[in-house]
Each structure stands twice: as C-alpha cells, then as structure tokens.
C-alpha cells in the first residue's frame, strides 16, 4: 500500500484546508520544494500535489512551483487542481508530471473519453464526496452525482484508478470513513486511493487490510504536518 504525502499549494504556500473550506486555511510552509524534499527523504515514491488556487478558479496558478518540485525530487508527482484542458494535460506530462488527477472535468464525458484514449493510465479521477454527493469546482459546489454510482460509471468508461476523498473529514484528523471506502472498493474492480481524515498509524493499519479489495494507496496530509504520523515509519511498516 502506497503511503502518499500531500502537498496542497495556495498562494505559493503549503497549506491544509479543513473540510475543503477555503476560509479555514492553515499554513505549514512557505517552501513547497523543501517539503517535497522532506517527504522524499522520508521514503515517499509518490507525492500528491494539489493546486488549490487552480481547483477553485479552474486555471492552474502554481505551475512554476510544480515544475520546481519536479526538478528537485526524484519521487513521482501526481497533480490535481484546475486541470481542465487536454493541451494542458499534455504540457504537464511533458514537464514530468507522472499522473494527472481530474476532478470537475471528469464529469464531461466527451473530455474524459478523449484524455483516456490519449493519456491512458496517466489519468486518475478524484471522487470528492460531501454528504454522499460528488463536489466540484474546488469542493465548493455540490453536483447531483452519487459517489458510488460515479465510481461505477468511471470504471465502465475505462478509468483505471480513482482517488476517493471524504471532504467533510479532510483536514479534521477525525479518521477516515471506513464504511464508505469499503462501499467504493466493493463497487468497482479498479485501483482505489483513499483520502480524507487519516489521523494515525491505527488508521493506516486498518486501511492496509483493504489491500485485497483493491486499495493501493492512502493520501496523508494534516497528520504528517501535525506530527501525528511519521512518514518514514508509516512507509516502513505499512507501505512502500
């Protein structure tokens, strides 16, 4: 099971939101590149980077920082936030982004079909769930799509990997929604990464038991920045 550290970038800084709320922002560093190096030195092979400004505004705002992260670490980078143009996906891949995480734009069937055909397994879809509804536009708006139904539809359309996030638990250190994660895992036969609320090694141990159901990774954010989880220990004991 991959233990994947998160770097969320807003106004050039490493931050964490609480429950996806842009009014509840905690700044943890002014230097995203230094944080990426720190996580790589702890053993991370994949880092989850989110351009929060891009997610909210629909246009990437921190591309220069992402480029510098790629230049300074050997770990793979997956990037999400405001990625809504096929040409931009191609640009990001050419710059060295390993995986592209789509959110809002994945609801556009024509767009999704096109990028899956062109970029195949480099495309990951993020299912951001709030009160059993998929959220869009930087988690600020509720759509009318059920997360489990959406996951099944994505699998049918050829998506090979999804990130499932419980928005109302994200940044709360309240523990993940194990029930909903299991429901997603039972609903599809594609790779799933869990996110939202991870708070302790006990959470990771329980999630690790879901590997045989298709859980391949866990994104950890606030628990790392608050010292609740030691990344090196987590990777050594729980993952890779």
C-alpha positions in Angstrom: 0.0 0.0 0.0 1.5 3.3 -1.0 1.7 6.0 1.6 1.3 9.2 -0.3 2.1 12.5 1.3 0.0 15.5 0.2 1.3 19.0 -0.7 -1.6 21.4 -1.1 -0.5 24.8 -2.5 -2.3 28.0 -2.1 -0.8 31.4 -2.8 2.6 29.7 -3.2 2.5 28.2 0.3 1.9 24.7 1.7 -1.4 24.7 3.4 -4.2 22.4 4.7 -7.9 23.2 4.4 -10.4 21.9 6.9 -13.3 20.2 5.3 -12.4 21.7 1.9 -13.2 25.2 3.3 -11.1 28.0 1.8 -11.9 30.1 4.8 -10.3 27.6 7.1 -6.6 27.6 6.0 -3.6 26.6 8.0 -0.2 27.5 6.5 2.6 25.0 7.2 5.4 26.2 5.0 6.4 28.9 2.6 8.6 26.5 0.7 6.8 23.6 -1.2 10.0 22.4 -2.7 11.6 21.9 0.7 8.5 20.0 1.9 8.7 17.8 -1.2 12.4 17.1 -0.5 11.5 16.3 3.1 8.9 13.7 2.1 11.2 12.2 -0.5 13.9 11.8 2.1 11.4 10.0 4.4 10.9 7.5 1.6 8.0 8.7 -0.4 8.0 7.4 -4.0 4.8 9.3 -5.0 3.7 12.8 -3.8 0.2 14.1 -4.2 0.3 17.8 -5.2 -2.9 19.9 -5.4 -3.0 23.4 -6.8 -5.8 24.8 -4.6 -5.9 28.1 -6.5 -6.3 26.2 -9.7 -9.0 23.9 -8.2 -11.0 26.9 -7.1 -10.5 29.1 -10.2 -10.4 26.5 -12.9 -7.0 27.6 -14.1 -3.6 26.5 -12.8 -1.9 29.2 -10.7 1.2 27.4 -9.3 2.7 25.7 -12.3 6.1 27.2 -11.7 6.2 25.7 -8.2 5.2 22.3 -9.5 7.9 22.5 -12.1 10.5 23.2 -9.4 9.3 20.3 -7.3 9.7 18.0 -10.3 13.2 19.4 -10.9 14.2 18.9 -7.2 12.9 15.4 -6.4 13.0 12.0 -8.0 9.7 10.9 -6.5 6.8 10.7 -8.9 4.4 13.6 -8.8 0.7 13.4 -9.3 -1.0 16.7 -9.8 -4.6 17.9 -9.4 -6.4 21.2 -9.3 -7.7 23.3 -12.2 -6.7 20.8 -14.9 -9.5 21.2 -17.5 -7.8 21.4 -20.9 -6.4 18.5 -22.9 -3.5 20.6 -24.1 -2.6 21.5 -20.5 -2.5 17.8 -19.6 -0.1 17.1 -22.4 2.1 20.1 -21.2 2.1 18.8 -17.7 3.1 15.3 -18.7 5.9 16.7 -20.9 7.1 18.6 -17.9 7.4 15.4 -15.9 4.1 15.0 -14.0 3.5 11.3 -13.6 -0.2 11.2 -13.1 -2.9 13.8 -13.7 -5.8 13.9 -11.2 -9.1 15.1 -12.7 -12.0 16.4 -10.6 -14.6 18.7 -12.0 -13.7 18.0 -15.7 -14.1 14.2 -15.3 -17.9 14.8 -15.4 -17.5 15.9 -19.0 -18.0 12.5 -20.8 -16.5 13.7 -24.1 -13.5 15.2 -22.5 -12.9 12.2 -20.3 -13.1 9.8 -23.2 -10.7 11.8 -25.2 -8.0 12.1 -22.5 -8.3 8.4 -21.5 -7.7 7.5 -25.1 -4.7 9.7 -25.4 -3.1 9.5 -22.0 -4.4 6.2 -20.7 -3.2 5.2 -17.2 -1.7 8.6 -16.6 -5.3 9.8 -15.9 -6.7 9.5 -12.3 -10.1 10.7 -11.3 -10.8 12.2 -7.9 -14.2 11.5 -6.4 -14.6 14.2 -3.8 -17.7 13.3 -1.7 -19.5 15.6 0.6 -22.7 14.3 2.2 -23.0 11.5 -0.4 -22.7 13.9 -3.3 -19.8 14.5 -5.6 -18.5 18.0 -5.2 -17.0 20.2 -8.0 -15.1 23.5 -8.5 -12.6 23.1 -5.7 -15.2 21.3 -3.4 -17.3 24.5 -3.3 -20.3 23.2 -5.2 -22.4 20.1 -4.9 -23.2 18.2 -8.1 -26.1 15.8 -8.4 -24.0 12.6 -8.7 -23.8 9.8 -6.2 -20.2 8.8 -5.5 -20.6 5.1 -5.8 -22.7 5.4 -9.0 -20.0 7.7 -10.3 -17.2 5.2 -9.5 -19.0 2.5 -11.4 -19.5 4.8 -14.4 -15.9 5.8 -14.4 -14.8 2.1 -14.4 -17.2 1.4 -17.3 -15.6 4.3 -19.2 -12.1 2.9 -18.8 -10.7 4.8 -15.8 -8.1 2.6 -14.1 -7.6 4.5 -10.9 -9.6 6.7 -8.6 -8.9 8.8 -5.5 -11.8 8.7 -3.1 -11.9 11.7 -0.7 -14.4 12.4 2.1 -14.4 16.2 2.0 -16.0 16.7 5.4 -13.3 14.6 7.1 -10.4 16.1 5.1 -8.1 18.1 7.4 -10.0 17.1 10.6 -7.9 14.3 11.9 -11.1 12.5 12.7 -10.3 9.3 11.0 -11.4 8.1 7.5 -14.9 7.0 6.7 -14.1 3.3 6.5 -17.6 2.3 5.7 -17.7 4.5 2.6 -14.3 3.4 1.5 -15.4 -0.2 1.7 -18.5 0.5 -0.3 -16.4 2.1 -3.1 -14.0 -0.9 -3.0 -16.9 -3.3 -3.2 -18.5 -1.4 -6.1 -15.6 -1.4 -8.5 -12.7 -3.5 -9.7 -10.2 -0.8 -10.3 -7.4 0.7 -8.2 -8.5 3.0 -5.4 -6.6 5.5 -3.3 -8.2 6.7 -0.1 -8.0 10.2 1.3 -9.6 12.4 4.0 -9.3 12.3 7.7 -6.3 10.0 8.1 -5.1 10.6 11.7 -3.0 7.8 13.0 -1.0 4.7 12.4 -4.0 2.7 13.5 -6.0 4.3 10.6 -3.3 3.1 8.2 -3.2 -0.4 9.7 -6.9 -0.8 9.2 -6.8 0.6 5.7 -4.0 -1.8 4.9 -6.4 -4.7 5.4 -8.3 -3.4 2.4 -5.4 -4.1 0.0 -7.0 -7.3 -1.2 -10.2 -5.3 -2.1 -8.2 -3.0 -4.4 -6.9 -0.3 -2.1 -3.5 0.6 -3.5 -2.7 3.7 -1.6 -3.6 6.3 1.1 -3.0 10.0 0.9 -1.9 11.5 4.2 -1.9 15.3 4.8 -2.6 17.0 8.0 -1.5 14.1 10.2 2.0 14.5 8.7 2.2 18.2 9.2 0.9 18.0 12.8 3.3 15.1 13.7 0.5 12.6 14.3 2.1 10.2 11.7 5.8 9.8 11.0 6.1 9.3 7.2 9.3 7.2 7.4 7.7 4.9 10.0 4.5 4.7 8.0 6.2 3.7 4.8 8.5 1.2 6.6 5.6 -0.5 8.4 2.6 0.0 6.2 3.6 0.5 2.7 6.2 1.4 0.1 
